């Protein structure tokens, strides 16, 4: 039986999280774009509430999944630690619940116009239940008889191992890549919205806010791609401490612009759906507080606590 090193476990953890990030950001893009489709205007009020709830849940999912990467940059400085490994698993586990609920809600919205309210609700609940079963239930049952030795080995891991510069840079590029794919998909969904007829009905202020959100998302993609460009052009593929520091700063900058872009578009979309600028503003501010809190305030507090730990 192989005993994976701590850096390898951390890298695999981020790669697995990347699968969830891509799916959740595509689902978030669908939520945004769906509000501008012609059929959306004919949805009954209860469907609009379900849609807003699904939007909130998938936004929470994205927030939770990106948190470990930010903590890796801000708190650990790119080092691989036992604490970080626990953070990756804990936040992935937390994110699956709202992801399952938002998936069920979206499938209900898709099935209801075809099958009716009752059958649509059954479809949504069925797939939500299946997601929870395959993401939580089966794992819980299996863990009773399998994996005890592996979990014990992980529990006995040292708090941290030496993380080579090459490993730090490899993981930094992995983290940039896993967020980039979802950000690119989200940017594509948002660009399509500007060519919809429903977009023309928005007020000038709402159109400007959407364009600002597009700018932030485009900036996110630019910053996430910058480390790879610097690695090739400036450093000729060599690993240096300066490149690791620069790449980490690009990733942290991308988390700021992504938080601003998602929050700004929530203002536009929620205001349109609920026909209330106040509701849109509240949704945008709540999203910004959530994202900034998880991605910047909490990691900054953790880093400060670690700096004062003797």
C-alpha atoms as one frame of an Amber mdcrd trajectory, in Angstrom:
protein
   0.000   0.000   0.000   1.473   3.362  -1.042   1.781   6.167   1.443   1.234
   9.429  -0.417   3.281  12.390   0.719   1.558  15.427   2.151   2.361  17.627
  -0.910   0.910  14.936  -3.201  -2.275  14.723  -1.112  -2.654  18.509  -1.222
  -2.165  18.595  -4.998  -4.712  15.815  -5.561  -7.108  17.623  -3.225  -6.918
  20.789  -5.297  -7.369  18.830  -8.535 -10.506  17.170  -7.141 -11.789  20.548
  -5.979 -11.199  21.852  -9.501 -13.783  19.402 -10.848 -16.355  20.837  -8.450
 -15.357  24.452  -9.186 -15.822  24.020 -12.926 -19.256  22.447 -12.502 -20.445
  25.021  -9.989 -19.271  28.016 -12.037 -20.936  26.645 -15.183 -24.136  26.218
 -13.170 -23.746  29.796 -11.902 -23.382  30.989 -15.500 -26.558  29.099 -16.435
 -28.372  30.853 -13.585 -27.248  34.253 -14.831 -28.032  33.564 -18.476 -31.378
  31.902 -17.771 -32.795  35.128 -16.372 -32.443  36.700 -19.816 -34.158  33.984
 -21.825 -37.621  34.783 -23.281 -39.404  31.973 -21.420 -38.127  33.268 -18.100
 -40.561  36.182 -18.233 -43.487  33.740 -18.082 -42.390  31.852 -14.974 -44.799
  31.941 -12.008 -43.689  33.748  -8.862 -42.880  30.537  -6.941 -40.464  29.539
  -9.725 -38.737  32.898  -9.424 -38.235  32.296  -5.705 -36.816  28.833  -6.413
 -34.494  30.355  -9.002 -33.238  33.000  -6.554 -32.672  30.298  -3.930 -30.720
  28.180  -6.443 -28.627  31.216  -7.383 -27.793  31.855  -3.734 -26.882  28.201
  -3.174 -24.569  27.921  -6.180 -22.895  31.215  -5.239 -22.251  29.761  -1.785
 -20.832  26.639  -3.425 -18.344  28.665  -5.470 -17.364  30.683  -2.400 -16.638
  27.559  -0.340 -14.688  25.752  -3.064 -12.254  28.594  -3.791 -11.551  29.298
  -0.106  -8.821  26.621   0.371  -6.791  27.962  -2.547  -6.852  31.479  -1.106
  -5.830  30.162   2.305  -2.961  28.267   0.669  -1.677  31.553  -0.743  -2.423
  33.910   2.149  -2.052  31.770   5.266   0.460  29.086   4.307   2.481  31.025
   1.737   2.289  28.041  -0.623   3.497  25.525   1.983   1.719  22.185   2.296
   0.441  21.626   5.832  -1.820  19.183   7.586  -4.127  22.073   8.454  -4.485
  22.962   4.768  -5.259  19.361   3.843  -8.062  19.412   6.397  -9.336  22.721
   5.028  -9.535  21.279   1.490 -11.572  18.300   2.625 -13.781  20.280   4.995
 -14.745  22.987   2.497 -15.306  20.484  -0.318 -17.623  18.559   1.994 -19.493
  21.713   2.952 -19.832  22.818  -0.676 -21.466  19.612  -1.886 -24.663  20.211
   0.125 -25.632  23.578  -1.441 -24.457  22.232  -4.818 -26.874  19.290  -4.522
 -29.738  21.583  -3.490 -29.108  24.032  -6.340 -28.892  21.154  -8.828 -32.243
  19.817  -7.628 -33.804  23.288  -7.801 -32.591  23.858 -11.367 -33.852  20.460
 -12.506 -37.231  21.271 -10.956 -37.333  24.506 -12.967 -36.447  22.586 -16.135
 -38.975  19.788 -15.565 -41.974  21.770 -14.297 -42.960  23.393 -17.647 -43.012
  19.944 -19.279 -44.317  17.664 -16.520 -46.231  20.016 -14.242 -45.649  21.232
 -10.697 -45.967  17.896  -8.874 -43.868  15.822 -11.271 -41.322  18.627 -11.558
 -40.943  18.695  -7.792 -40.446  14.917  -7.792 -37.705  15.216 -10.439 -35.927
  17.954  -8.485 -36.140  16.080  -5.181 -35.079  12.816  -6.829 -31.883  14.210
  -8.298 -31.120  16.231  -5.183 -31.525  13.034  -3.173 -29.325  11.089  -5.585
 -26.610  13.740  -5.353 -26.709  13.660  -1.549 -26.673   9.843  -1.618 -23.642
   9.586  -3.904 -21.787  12.528  -2.328 -22.498  11.831   1.358 -24.557   8.722
   2.068 -22.564   6.044   0.262 -19.270   7.484   1.493 -20.510   7.463   5.084
 -21.629   3.838   4.831 -18.436   2.749   3.076 -16.231   4.545   5.619 -17.554
   2.238   8.355 -15.769  -0.761   6.857 -13.130   0.627   4.482 -10.357   3.200
   4.712  -9.789   3.162   8.454  -6.056   2.533   8.051  -5.702   5.272   5.431
  -7.534   7.794   7.601  -5.344   6.837  10.567  -2.220   7.384   8.449  -3.457
  10.821   7.444  -4.243  11.673  11.072  -0.652  10.797  11.979   0.794  13.070
   9.290   3.256  15.670  10.587   1.850  19.171  10.792   3.910  20.108   7.758
   6.584  18.738   5.482   9.249  20.566   3.563   7.622  21.883   0.405  10.123
  22.362  -2.388   9.993  25.433  -4.576   9.097  23.292  -7.587   6.151  21.778
  -5.720   4.953  25.214  -4.582   5.002  26.514  -8.148   3.347  23.394  -9.553
   0.519  23.728  -7.061   0.179  27.462  -7.669  -0.247  26.816 -11.395  -2.729
  24.007 -10.641  -4.805  26.337  -8.479  -4.808  28.980 -11.207  -5.893  26.434
 -13.802  -8.773  24.956 -11.824 -10.302  28.380 -11.180  -9.551  29.628 -14.702
 -11.710  27.054 -16.489 -14.794  28.026 -14.502 -14.054  31.747 -14.810 -13.772
  31.438 -18.597 -17.095  29.598 -18.793 -18.737  32.211 -16.583 -17.321  35.025
 -18.728 -18.712  33.347 -21.851 -22.196  33.092 -20.348 -22.078  36.739 -19.342
 -20.952  37.889 -22.785 -23.892  36.070 -24.398 -26.310  38.002 -22.182 -25.343
  41.305 -23.822 -26.743  40.030 -27.146 -30.143  39.006 -25.750 -33.351  40.956
 -26.293 -34.012  41.021 -22.559 -30.735  42.872 -22.030 -32.072  45.732 -24.168
 -34.943  46.251 -21.727 -32.620  46.932 -18.782 -32.071  50.450 -17.556 -28.884
  52.226 -18.552 -27.553  51.910 -15.002 -28.134  48.139 -14.994 -26.364  47.782
 -18.338 -23.386  49.712 -16.995 -23.225  47.521 -13.879 -23.291  44.419 -16.089
 -20.458  45.797 -18.210 -18.481  46.533 -15.046 -19.069  42.931 -13.955 -17.851
  41.736 -17.360 -14.731  43.841 -16.913 -14.003  42.265 -13.543 -14.527  38.751
 -14.942 -12.267  39.499 -17.910  -9.662  40.836 -15.480  -9.990  37.607 -13.486
  -9.216  35.538 -16.589  -6.266  37.800 -17.461  -4.761  37.530 -13.987  -5.240
  33.753 -13.816  -3.459  33.288 -17.162  -0.625  35.698 -16.320   1.472  33.265
 -14.176   1.805  30.786 -17.053   2.821  33.597 -19.428   5.436  34.934 -16.982
   6.770  31.418 -16.393   7.365  30.876 -20.112   8.399  34.325 -21.329  10.242
  35.864 -18.387  11.633  32.862 -16.517  11.947  30.420 -19.467  10.126  27.786
 -17.430  12.582  27.923 -14.523  11.296  27.873 -10.937  12.335  30.884  -8.888
  11.106  32.351  -5.572  10.283  35.597  -7.356   7.992  33.801  -9.795   6.211
  31.964  -6.971   5.591  35.249  -5.160   4.394  36.951  -8.345   2.072  34.069
  -9.274   0.567  34.001  -5.781  -0.169  37.722  -6.027  -1.900  37.214  -9.370
  -4.102  34.490  -7.845  -5.064  36.706  -4.908  -5.814  39.608  -7.255  -8.007
  37.291  -9.340 -10.001  36.321  -6.243 -10.731  40.021  -5.620 -11.897  40.732
  -9.181 -13.950  37.507  -9.256 -15.737  38.490  -6.042 -16.511  41.939  -7.454
 -17.639  40.560 -10.827 -20.004  37.938  -9.412 -21.466  40.369  -6.872 -22.035
  43.087  -9.483 -23.880  40.705 -11.784 -26.009  39.484  -8.889 -27.195  43.076
  -8.473 -28.381  43.149 -12.099 -29.886  39.674 -12.303 -31.731  39.617  -8.964
 -33.090  43.125  -9.572 -34.402  42.004 -12.963 -35.953  38.780 -11.703 -37.665
  40.259  -8.635 -38.254  43.643 -10.308 -36.702  45.365  -7.329 -33.467  47.352
  -7.396 -33.366  47.171  -3.604 -33.462  43.356  -3.697 -30.674  43.341  -6.279
 -28.535  45.667  -4.187 -29.065  43.576  -1.063 -28.180  40.377  -2.955 -25.034
  41.932  -4.395 -23.857  43.298  -1.054 -24.597  40.008   0.707 -22.600  38.136
  -1.933 -19.699  40.566  -1.672 -19.621  40.241   2.119 -19.673  36.432   1.839
 -16.920  36.252  -0.787 -14.668  38.868   0.777 -15.210  37.338   4.211 -14.280
  33.814   3.098 -11.551  34.753   0.632  -9.842  37.683   2.326 -10.965  38.636
   5.838 -10.910  35.146   7.359  -7.555  34.158   5.765  -6.049  37.472   6.899
  -7.170  36.763  10.474  -5.770  33.224  10.275  -2.441  34.513   8.995  -2.277
  37.086  11.758  -2.996  34.394  14.366  -0.292  32.173  12.885   2.199  35.061
  12.927   1.595  35.559  16.673   1.713  31.839  17.479   4.965  31.093  19.353
